């Protein structure tokens, strides 16, 4: 016999019983406040006791079945249940908006099935995953996002994540301020980069930091925005093309560090530039980086690494953009998309689970909920803040 489980159930039942007694006492006080003392001749209120209606509601302390007292206004004929009004439960509803939001905050972190189990453990409420999906589907207006298009930022960052066996791809676009704080400015599902950028005024942006996704670089450059290739992605993709060129593993271990050395040395020189403002030294480092990349391209061609050489040749000019902009505009441009990758990882955790089969509208709702949670500061990630406003930039505690 599992005595721990029995003791836990007994403890929860005691809490539920105590809460039920409190609600009954509170209801009687509410009715008296509205209607006055029962059978008193001195009652001047227009609210009168009308009838009782037995129903079940769900609270954070479990299920509560009760004969709820209904009152009616003599003049307006308005009928209300004072206790349900107090608990924030709308007419024809069984659960308060507050508790719904708590359930949805759990939904932003796990699957429908796991959320159902979590709700049962947390609130002793048996909500099926289908029921939670139905509730969330009807909550669509609260998950919509109004994107912030009024930033003065100069740096863009973008990435995408695929779900449902590449059936859907969610693309997210953010901007960075001088303190590297991120602002969400656009999100679309199943559009190409060219379409996404038409929804944003790109004139103010000097550069975009991104990975090696097809079409991304070309879409930006055609709109006059310079591109900085993420160095971590560049090193990984170079390693992939070496593998594609059938380069043995030991040989790859000798070639990849050469590219790493070039890029990390450039990063350190740029970082030092913002301290000593030595323009000539950074220009020399940029020149040496270009020479080093040309030597690496030549080496790959000599050894027959055609894919690797082509990759470096097509991207060499986009590995040094951050250093050039440090001199030209004094911009501190990130060398990697790490900040964006963390955001996309949160979306991936929630949408790339095995066995998921999303509709576009369902995926959109979940992604919006995850983004609303993610773009709040860590100390403000309290469930009510997800639903205060659809404009993320206006959400404050």
C-alpha positions in Angstrom: 0.0 0.0 0.0 1.3 3.4 -1.0 0.9 5.3 2.3 2.7 8.4 0.9 0.0 8.7 -1.8 -2.8 8.2 0.7 -1.4 10.8 3.1 -1.0 13.2 0.1 -4.6 12.7 -0.9 -5.8 13.1 2.7 -3.8 16.4 3.0 -5.3 17.7 -0.3 -8.8 16.7 0.7 -8.4 18.6 4.0 -7.3 21.7 2.1 -10.2 21.3 -0.4 -12.7 20.9 2.5 -11.4 23.9 4.3 -11.6 26.0 1.1 -15.1 24.8 0.4 -16.2 25.9 3.9 -14.6 29.2 3.4 -16.4 29.7 0.1 -19.8 28.8 1.7 -19.2 31.3 4.5 -18.0 33.9 2.0 -21.1 33.4 -0.2 -23.5 34.0 2.7 -21.7 37.3 3.5 -21.8 38.3 -0.1 -25.6 37.6 -0.3 -26.1 39.6 2.9 -24.1 42.5 1.5 -26.1 42.6 -1.7 -29.6 41.8 -0.4 -29.5 42.6 3.3 -30.4 40.3 6.2 -32.8 37.6 5.2 -36.5 38.2 6.1 -35.6 41.6 7.5 -38.2 44.4 7.0 -35.5 47.1 6.8 -33.9 45.9 3.6 -33.7 48.7 1.1 -31.6 47.0 -1.5 -32.9 46.4 -5.0 -31.1 43.0 -5.1 -33.3 40.1 -4.0 -32.6 36.4 -3.4 -33.8 34.7 -6.5 -33.0 31.0 -6.5 -30.2 28.4 -6.2 -28.5 26.4 -8.9 -26.4 23.4 -8.4 -23.2 23.4 -10.5 -19.5 22.5 -10.4 -16.6 24.9 -10.7 -12.9 24.3 -10.8 -10.5 26.2 -8.6 -6.8 25.9 -7.7 -7.9 23.8 -4.7 -9.8 21.3 -6.9 -13.4 20.7 -7.8 -16.2 22.5 -5.9 -19.8 21.4 -6.3 -22.4 23.6 -4.6 -25.9 25.0 -4.7 -24.9 28.5 -5.8 -27.2 31.3 -4.7 -28.5 33.5 -7.5 -29.8 37.0 -6.9 -31.8 39.3 -9.2 -32.1 43.1 -9.4 -35.7 44.3 -9.2 -35.4 47.2 -11.7 -32.8 46.0 -14.3 -33.8 42.3 -13.9 -30.1 41.5 -14.0 -29.3 38.0 -12.6 -25.9 37.2 -11.1 -24.2 34.7 -8.9 -22.1 36.8 -6.4 -19.7 34.0 -5.5 -18.8 33.2 -9.1 -18.4 37.0 -9.8 -16.0 37.1 -6.8 -14.0 34.1 -8.2 -13.8 35.6 -11.7 -15.9 32.9 -13.3 -17.8 34.2 -16.3 -21.5 33.1 -16.9 -21.7 29.6 -18.4 -18.1 28.9 -17.4 -16.7 26.6 -14.8 -13.2 27.9 -14.5 -11.8 31.4 -13.7 -9.8 33.4 -16.2 -6.9 33.4 -13.7 -6.8 29.6 -13.5 -7.0 29.4 -17.3 -3.9 31.6 -17.5 -2.0 29.4 -15.1 -2.9 26.3 -17.2 -1.7 28.1 -20.4 1.6 29.1 -18.7 2.2 25.4 -18.1 1.2 24.7 -21.7 4.0 27.1 -22.9 6.5 24.7 -21.3 5.2 21.2 -22.2 2.9 19.2 -24.4 -0.9 19.0 -24.1 -0.6 15.6 -22.5 2.1 16.7 -20.0 0.1 19.8 -19.2 -2.9 17.7 -18.5 -0.9 15.6 -16.0 0.6 18.7 -14.5 -2.8 20.3 -14.0 -4.0 17.2 -12.3 -1.0 17.2 -10.0 -1.1 20.9 -9.2 -4.9 21.6 -8.9 -6.5 18.1 -8.7 -8.5 18.9 -11.8 -8.9 16.2 -14.5 -8.6 18.1 -17.7 -7.9 16.0 -20.8 -5.4 17.3 -23.4 -8.4 17.7 -25.7 -10.1 19.9 -23.2 -7.0 22.0 -22.7 -6.6 22.4 -26.5 -10.2 23.5 -26.7 -9.8 26.1 -24.0 -6.5 27.4 -25.5 -8.1 27.5 -29.0 -10.8 29.8 -27.7 -8.1 32.0 -26.0 -6.6 33.0 -29.4 -7.1 36.8 -29.0 -4.9 36.8 -25.8 -2.0 35.1 -27.6 -1.8 37.5 -30.5 1.3 39.7 -30.6 1.6 43.4 -31.6 5.2 43.7 -32.8 7.3 46.6 -31.9 8.3 48.5 -35.1 9.4 51.8 -33.4 12.8 50.8 -32.2 15.9 52.9 -32.9 18.1 49.8 -33.0 20.6 49.3 -35.8 21.3 45.6 -35.6 19.0 42.7 -36.8 19.1 39.1 -35.8 17.1 36.3 -37.4 16.6 32.6 -37.4 14.1 29.8 -38.2 13.0 26.5 -36.8 11.3 23.6 -38.6 8.5 21.4 -37.2 6.3 18.5 -38.4 9.0 17.0 -40.5 9.7 20.3 -42.2 6.0 20.9 -42.9 6.2 24.2 -41.1 9.0 26.7 -40.6 8.7 29.5 -38.0 10.9 32.5 -38.8 11.7 35.1 -36.1 13.2 38.5 -36.5 14.6 40.6 -33.6 16.6 43.7 -33.2 19.4 44.5 -30.7 20.1 47.8 -29.0 23.5 49.1 -27.9 23.3 47.1 -24.7 22.5 43.9 -26.6 18.9 43.8 -25.4 16.6 42.1 -27.8 13.3 43.3 -29.2 10.9 41.1 -31.1 9.9 42.8 -34.4 8.5 40.1 -36.7 7.4 36.4 -36.8 5.9 34.4 -39.6 5.2 30.8 -40.4 5.9 29.3 -43.8 7.1 32.4 -45.6 10.4 33.0 -47.3 12.9 35.6 -46.0 12.0 38.0 -48.8 8.3 38.0 -47.7 9.3 38.4 -44.1 11.5 41.4 -44.7 8.7 43.2 -46.7 6.8 43.4 -43.4 9.6 45.4 -41.7 11.1 48.8 -42.5 14.7 47.9 -43.0 16.1 51.4 -43.7 17.3 52.1 -40.1 19.2 48.8 -39.9 22.9 48.7 -40.7 23.5 44.9 -40.4 21.9 41.6 -39.8 23.5 38.7 -38.0 22.3 35.3 -39.2 23.3 31.8 -40.1 23.7 30.1 -43.5 20.1 29.6 -44.3 19.4 29.7 -48.1 18.1 33.0 -49.3 18.7 34.9 -46.1 21.8 36.7 -47.2 20.6 37.5 -50.6 17.2 38.9 -49.3 19.0 41.3 -47.0 21.7 42.5 -49.4 19.1 43.2 -52.0 17.4 45.6 -49.5 20.6 47.4 -48.6 21.3 45.7 -45.3 24.8 44.3 -44.7 25.2 40.7 -43.5 27.4 39.2 -40.8 27.6 35.4 -40.9 27.5 33.8 -37.5 31.1 32.5 -36.8 29.9 29.4 -35.0 27.7 28.4 -37.9 30.4 29.2 -40.3 32.9 26.8 -38.6 30.3 24.1 -38.4 29.1 24.4 -42.0 32.8 24.5 -43.2 33.3 21.2 -41.3 30.2 19.8 -43.0 31.5 20.7 -46.5 34.8 19.1 -45.7 32.9 15.9 -44.8 31.0 16.2 -48.0 34.3 16.5 -49.8 35.2 13.1 -48.3 38.0 14.6 -46.2 39.1 12.1 -43.5 38.3 13.0 -39.9 41.9 13.4 -38.9 42.5 15.8 -41.8 39.4 17.8 -40.9 40.8 18.2 -37.5 43.9 19.9 -39.0 42.0 22.2 -41.4 39.1 23.5 -39.3 41.4 25.0 -36.6 43.0 27.2 -39.2 39.6 28.9 -39.9 38.9 29.0 -36.2 42.1 30.8 -35.5 41.4 33.5 -38.2 37.9 34.2 -36.9 38.7 34.2 -33.2 41.7 36.4 -33.6 39.6 38.9 -35.6 37.0 38.8 -32.8 39.6 39.6 -30.2 41.1 42.4 -32.2 37.7 44.0 -32.7 37.0 43.7 -29.0 40.3 45.4 -28.2 39.5 48.2 -30.7 36.6 49.4 -28.6 39.1 49.9 -25.8 42.1 51.5 -27.5 40.4 52.9 -30.7 43.4 51.9 -32.8 41.9 52.0 -36.3 45.1 51.1 -38.1 45.7 48.0 -36.1 42.1 46.7 -36.7 42.4 47.5 -40.4 45.6 45.5 -40.5 43.8 42.6 -38.7 41.0 42.7 -41.2 43.5 42.6 -44.1 45.3 39.6 -42.5 42.0 37.8 -42.0 41.1 38.3 -45.7 44.6 37.0 -46.7 44.2 34.0 -44.4 40.8 33.1 -45.9 42.2 33.4 -49.5 45.1 31.0 -48.4 42.5 28.6 -47.0 40.5 28.7 -50.2 43.6 28.0 -52.2 44.6 25.1 -50.0 41.1 23.6 -50.4 41.3 23.9 -54.1 44.7 22.3 -54.3 43.5 19.3 -52.3 40.3 19.0 -54.3 37.9 20.2 -51.6 35.6 21.8 -54.0 32.5 22.2 -51.8 34.6 23.6 -49.0 36.4 26.1 -51.2 33.1 27.2 -52.8 31.6 27.8 -49.4 34.4 29.9 -48.2 34.6 31.9 -51.4 30.9 32.7 -51.3 31.0 33.8 -47.6 34.4 35.2 -47.0 33.2 38.9 -47.2 30.5 38.2 -44.7 32.8 36.9 -41.9 34.4 40.3 -41.3 31.4 42.7 -41.5 31.2 43.3 -37.7 34.9 44.4 -37.7 34.3 46.8 -40.6 31.2 48.3 -38.9 33.1 48.8 -35.7 35.4 51.2 -37.6 32.7 52.8 -39.8 29.8 53.2 -37.4 31.2 52.3 -34.0 28.6 49.5 -33.8 29.2 46.5 -31.4 27.9 43.7 -33.7 27.6 40.2 -32.2 29.8 37.6 -34.0 27.3 34.8 -33.3 23.5 34.2 -33.3 23.7 32.7 -29.8 21.0 35.1 -28.4 18.6 34.2 -31.2 19.5 30.5 -30.9 18.3 30.5 -27.3 15.0 31.9 -28.4 14.6 29.4 -31.1 15.5 26.6 -28.7 12.6 27.6 -26.5 10.3 27.3 -29.5 11.9 24.0 -30.5 11.4 22.6 -27.0 7.7 23.3 -27.3 7.0 22.5 -31.0 9.4 19.8 -32.0 8.3 17.0 -29.7 7.9 13.6 -31.2 4.5 12.7 -32.4 3.3 16.3 -32.8 1.2 17.1 -35.8 0.4 20.8 -35.9 -2.1 22.8 -37.8 -0.8 26.2 -38.8 -3.2 28.1 -36.5 -2.4 25.8 -33.5 1.4 26.2 -34.1 0.9 30.0 -34.4 -0.8 30.2 -31.0 1.8 28.1 -29.2 4.7 30.0 -30.8 3.1 33.3 -29.8 2.7 32.1 -26.2 6.3 31.0 -26.0 7.5 34.2 -27.5 5.4 36.3 -25.1 7.0 34.4 -22.2 10.5 34.4 -23.5 10.8 38.1 -24.3 9.8 39.1 -20.7 12.7 39.6 -18.4 13.4 36.5 -16.3 12.2 38.1 -13.1 8.9 39.1 -14.8 8.0 35.7 -16.2 4.9 35.4 -14.1 1.9 33.9 -15.8 -0.3 37.0 -15.6 2.2 39.1 -17.5 1.8 36.9 -20.6 -1.8 38.2 -20.9 -1.6 41.8 -19.7 -1.0 43.1 -23.2 -0.5 41.9 -26.7 2.2 44.4 -27.2 5.3 42.8 -25.7 7.2 46.1 -25.4 4.4 47.4 -23.1 4.2 44.5 -20.7 5.4 45.6 -17.3 5.0 44.3 -13.8 
